[in-house]
Amino acid sequence: MDFEWPDQPEKIDEFERELKQAMERRPAPPSLKGRILQQRSARRTERVHSYTVWWQRLAASVLLAGVIAGGYGWRQIEERRKGEEAKQQVLTALRITNQVLNNMNRRLTDRNRAEK
Amino acid sequence: MAEKWHPDFEQLVDEHQSMVFSLAWRMTGDRGLAEEVAQDVFLELDRHMHRIESHEHALNWLRRVAMNRSADALRRRKVRGLDLWVDIEEKHGAPTEERQSPLSARLEHLLSTLPEAQRAALVLRYQEDLTPEEIAATVDVPVATVKSNLHRGLKLLRAKATTNLKEYIRGL
């Protein structure tokens, strides 16, 4: 009645023989293989699709990053150009003012000399 | 140097679907669930095909994953509060194996009432003809635990058979 496991395989008795017979592999349902292959194919298609979507997203992100970087760069250049332009205008104004002041100074000097 | 093995997925399905399905059925006790488990196991194999090195490796891998996925399916069922064992013939209308004797069918049913670890050890021992060492490697537990599970499982099954199958078995 008691079963000595495992080192005495010769003790396999009628009960174990019956158990072994009961535990024979059962045939898989005929449709199982078809379903496996179908799901495999569907998953592969899905995987290819998700790769495509992934690449599209990556491309869109790179494009967006490019547009943002380009816009930022353009803005920087434009601000520098405007700054340079304003600087030139100020210098021109200062040059004109300087010239006017020189003229006034010359006239005043001339008048002082004439009065003396 | 050994030539690299190039497995053919369809051929592996052909060769091992019966083994995977039977393990899953005996572990879950539900034909429908066993089919789902078998599908998952083979789809997982498809994802791991590049790691499979030989026919033997594929066989062991399938056994191990089938046992793990069956245990997962049982756990999910427990969480959902369903019965672990479903009378497959009644619930799924699957025909009883014609070649299976009434005694075998009853024994198989009694097997389904054993604790999971003991059932796993007995299924791998008597369906797959594995040694305790091979079972230990498959279910990833110490050999001593496997031997204990085999011993206790067989003892419990004998006791249940003695009580329930008197009309079939003599001299147990």
Interface residues (C-beta under 8 A of the other chain):
Chain A: M1 D2 F3 W5 P6 E14 F15 E16 E18 L19 K20 Q21 A22 M23 E24 R25 R26 P27 A28 P29 L32 K33 R35 I36 L37 Q39 R40 R43
Chain B: F9 E10 V13 D14 Q17 S18 M19 V20 F21 S22 W25 R26 E35 A38 Q39 F42 L43 D46 E97 Q100 S101 L103 S104 A105 L107 E108 L111 L122 V123 Y126 Q127 T131 P132 K147 L150 H151 L154 K155 L157 R158 A161 I169 G171 L172
